[in-house]
Amino acid sequence: MKDVWVHTGLFLVVSAVFIVIAAFYSEAEDVPALRSMPRRFVYFVLGCLVLAGLMLVFEHTIASVD
C-alpha cells in the first residue's frame, strides 16, 4: 500500500471538484449550491466506500483464485 495517503488525498481533491461542478449545475442560485456541497461530498465519499467494500467482498468470495 505504497503512497496510500497521496492517493486518498488525490481522490478527495478530484471528488471535491466533481461535487462543486454538480452542485452549481443542479442549483439555480449560488448560496443553496454552496450549502449543499458538504452534504453532497459526504454522500459521495460514503457511496464510494460502500462500493469499494462490496467490490472487496465480491473479489474475496466470487473471484478468488485460491
C-alpha positions in Angstrom: 0.0 0.0 0.0 2.6 2.4 -1.2 1.5 6.1 -1.1 -2.0 5.4 0.2 -2.2 8.9 1.7 -1.3 10.5 -1.5 -3.9 8.5 -3.5 -6.5 9.2 -0.8 -5.8 12.9 -1.0 -5.9 13.0 -4.7 -9.2 11.1 -4.7 -10.7 13.7 -2.3 -9.5 16.6 -4.3 -10.9 15.2 -7.6 -14.1 14.3 -5.8 -14.4 17.8 -4.4 -14.1 19.2 -8.0 -16.9 16.8 -9.2 -19.1 17.8 -6.2 -18.6 21.6 -6.9 -19.5 21.2 -10.5 -22.6 19.1 -9.8 -23.8 21.4 -7.1 -23.6 24.5 -9.3 -25.2 22.8 -12.2 -28.1 21.5 -10.1 -28.9 24.6 -8.1 -30.2 27.9 -9.7 -28.6 30.1 -7.0 -25.1 30.1 -5.6 -26.0 30.1 -1.9 -28.0 26.9 -1.9 -25.3 25.3 -4.0 -22.6 26.2 -1.5 -24.7 25.0 1.4 -25.4 21.6 -0.3 -21.7 20.8 -1.0 -20.7 19.3 2.4 -23.7 17.0 2.4 -23.1 16.0 -1.2 -19.4 15.4 -0.5 -20.1 13.2 2.4 -22.7 11.2 0.5 -20.4 10.7 -2.5 -17.4 9.6 -0.3 -19.6 7.2 1.7 -21.1 5.8 -1.5 -17.6 5.2 -2.9 -16.6 3.5 0.4 -19.7 1.2 0.2 -18.9 0.4 -3.4 -15.3 -0.4 -2.7 -16.3 -2.6 0.3 -18.8 -4.5 -1.9 -16.1 -5.0 -4.6 -13.7 -6.3 -2.0 -16.3 -8.8 -0.7 -17.1 -10.0 -4.2 -13.5 -10.3 -5.0 -12.9 -12.4 -1.9 -15.9 -14.6 -2.4 -16.6 -14.9 -6.1 -13.4 -14.0 -7.9 -11.0 -15.9 -5.6 -8.4 -17.9 -7.4 -7.3 -20.0 -4.4 
